[in-house]
């Protein structure tokens, strides 16, 4: 009996096929990781591999696709941005992600940070308050076969208590304070990264750790993030 052989592109995961569809984008992505990430001190192997794998150009509007691997944030509509690649890698490394962990992301945006985390951790729960962005990100993540990402359209200030506690919480919008519900949902020994400060000004990227029932915070680097939007606003 003759065996039917499927074309090679149909035999590999969808996200890998799309990521490798263009040699030009692969080359740009590898150069991005080398010049913007590893040369700036990121050493966490799983983070580096995730940055090499996730096709960033598929998480930006078509009009910005050729700029996807540049060393800067890019607009994604509705007053929101996709963060600079280095910042994504830096924040991911600081979380010390590993395969058994459950992560919560506040501010899905385009879905790029969720995809990077999903390459490493067991599951990512991600919340977006802008319905259009949340819907678009969900479609992109589904298209790329990220079955370990669950999206939700809601006010991220309150977190996702029924799915917690979380090993990792990543906040991708600047708040004027650290939301208490997120601290409550952080697992013992867990880590949270969040930009804190005034909107549209320089903020401080804060690392929050919960140890022995106590919360420890540390200021890391100055950053600029879009404001943390609340439902009542």
C-alpha positions in Angstrom: 0.0 0.0 0.0 1.4 3.4 -1.0 1.7 5.9 1.9 0.6 9.5 1.2 3.2 12.0 2.2 2.1 15.4 3.2 4.1 18.4 2.0 6.7 19.4 4.6 5.1 22.7 5.5 2.0 20.9 6.6 3.9 18.6 8.9 5.4 21.2 11.1 3.7 23.4 13.7 1.8 26.4 12.3 3.7 29.0 14.4 7.1 27.5 13.2 6.0 27.5 9.6 4.9 31.1 9.8 8.0 32.2 11.7 10.2 30.6 9.0 8.2 31.7 6.0 10.6 34.5 5.3 14.3 34.2 5.5 14.5 38.0 5.7 12.4 38.1 8.9 14.3 35.2 10.4 17.6 37.1 9.7 16.2 40.3 11.2 15.0 38.5 14.3 18.3 36.8 15.0 20.1 40.1 14.5 17.7 41.7 16.9 18.4 39.1 19.6 22.2 39.5 19.1 22.5 43.3 18.9 19.6 44.4 21.1 19.3 41.7 23.7 22.3 39.4 24.3 24.8 42.2 23.8 22.9 44.3 26.4 23.3 41.6 29.0 20.3 39.2 28.8 21.7 35.7 29.5 18.6 33.7 30.4 18.7 30.9 27.8 14.9 30.3 27.7 14.2 34.0 27.3 16.8 34.2 24.4 15.3 31.2 22.7 11.8 32.6 23.0 12.9 35.9 21.5 14.5 34.0 18.7 11.4 32.0 18.1 8.4 34.4 18.3 7.7 36.1 14.9 7.4 39.7 16.2 6.4 40.9 12.7 3.1 39.1 13.0 2.2 41.0 16.2 2.4 44.5 14.6 0.1 46.2 12.1 1.0 45.5 8.5 2.1 49.1 8.0 4.8 48.6 10.6 5.9 45.1 9.7 9.2 46.2 8.1 10.0 47.9 11.4 9.1 45.0 13.7 12.7 44.2 14.6 13.9 47.7 15.2 15.1 48.8 18.6 12.0 50.7 19.6 8.3 50.4 20.6 5.7 50.6 17.8 2.1 51.7 17.8 -0.6 49.0 17.6 -3.6 51.3 17.6 -6.0 52.6 20.3 -3.2 54.6 21.9 -1.2 51.4 22.8 2.2 50.1 21.8 4.2 46.9 21.4 7.2 47.3 23.7 10.8 47.7 22.6 12.3 44.1 22.1 14.9 44.6 24.8 12.3 45.6 27.4 10.3 42.5 26.6 13.4 40.3 27.1 14.6 42.2 30.2 11.2 41.9 31.9 10.9 38.2 30.9 14.4 37.4 32.2 13.7 39.1 35.6 10.7 36.8 36.1 13.0 33.7 36.0 10.3 31.8 34.1 10.4 28.0 33.9 8.2 25.3 32.4 6.1 24.5 35.5 5.0 28.1 36.1 1.7 29.9 35.6 1.9 33.5 34.5 -0.6 36.4 34.5 -0.1 39.3 32.1 -1.9 42.6 32.5 -2.1 44.5 29.2 -2.2 41.9 26.4 -1.8 44.6 23.6 -0.8 42.8 20.5 -0.1 39.5 22.3 3.6 39.5 21.8 4.7 39.4 25.5 2.2 36.7 26.1 3.7 34.6 23.2 7.2 35.1 24.6 6.1 33.9 28.0 4.1 31.0 26.5 7.3 29.7 24.9 8.7 29.1 28.4 5.9 28.6 31.0 3.1 26.1 31.4 0.3 28.6 30.9 -0.3 32.3 30.4 -3.5 34.2 31.4 -3.6 37.6 29.8 -6.0 40.5 30.3 -6.7 43.4 27.9 -9.1 46.2 28.6 -9.4 47.4 24.9 -11.8 44.9 23.3 -10.5 45.4 19.8 -6.9 44.7 20.9 -7.9 41.7 23.0 -9.8 40.2 20.1 -7.0 40.8 17.6 -4.4 39.3 20.0 -6.5 36.2 20.6 -6.8 35.6 16.9 -3.0 36.0 16.4 -2.2 33.7 19.3 -4.6 31.1 18.1 -3.3 31.3 14.5 0.2 30.7 15.8 -1.0 27.7 17.8 -0.4 29.1 21.3 -2.8 26.8 23.0 -1.3 27.6 26.4 -2.5 31.2 26.4 -5.9 32.2 27.7 -7.1 35.8 26.9 -9.7 37.9 28.7 -11.2 41.3 28.1 -11.5 43.0 31.4 -10.1 45.6 33.8 -6.7 44.2 34.7 -6.5 46.0 38.0 -8.4 43.2 39.6 -6.3 40.5 38.1 -7.8 37.0 37.5 -8.3 35.6 41.1 -10.1 32.4 40.0 -6.9 31.4 38.0 -4.4 32.4 40.7 -2.2 32.4 42.6 0.5 33.1 40.0 4.2 32.4 39.9 4.7 35.4 37.6 2.8 38.6 37.0 3.9 40.9 34.2 2.2 44.4 33.9 2.8 46.2 30.6 1.2 49.6 31.5 2.2 52.3 33.9 0.2 52.5 37.2 0.5 55.2 39.8 0.7 52.4 42.4 0.9 48.6 42.6 -2.6 47.2 42.6 -3.3 45.3 45.9 -5.3 42.6 44.1 -2.2 41.7 42.0 -0.1 41.5 45.2 -2.7 39.2 46.7 -2.7 36.9 43.6 1.1 36.6 43.6 2.1 33.2 44.8 4.5 32.8 47.8 8.0 33.0 46.2 6.5 34.6 43.1 7.6 37.7 41.2 5.9 40.6 39.6 7.2 43.3 37.3 5.4 46.6 36.9 6.1 50.1 35.7 5.1 52.6 38.4 4.8 56.4 37.9 2.9 59.2 36.2 1.4 58.6 32.8 3.4 59.9 29.8 6.4 60.7 32.0 9.4 58.6 33.0 8.4 55.7 35.3 10.3 53.2 37.3 10.2 49.6 36.5 9.6 47.8 39.8 10.3 44.2 40.8 7.9 42.9 43.4 8.7 39.7 45.3 6.6 37.8 47.9 8.7 35.9 50.5 7.6 34.6 53.9 4.3 36.4 53.5 6.1 39.7 53.1 6.3 41.9 50.0 9.6 43.3 48.9 9.9 45.9 46.1 12.9 47.1 44.2 13.3 49.9 41.7 15.2 48.8 38.6 15.4 51.1 35.6 13.6 54.2 34.2 11.0 53.3 31.5 8.2 54.9 29.5 4.9 52.9 29.2 1.4 53.8 28.2 -0.9 54.4 31.1 -2.7 51.7 33.0 -6.3 52.1 31.9 -9.2 51.5 34.3 -12.7 50.5 33.4 -14.2 53.5 35.2 -12.0 55.9 33.2 
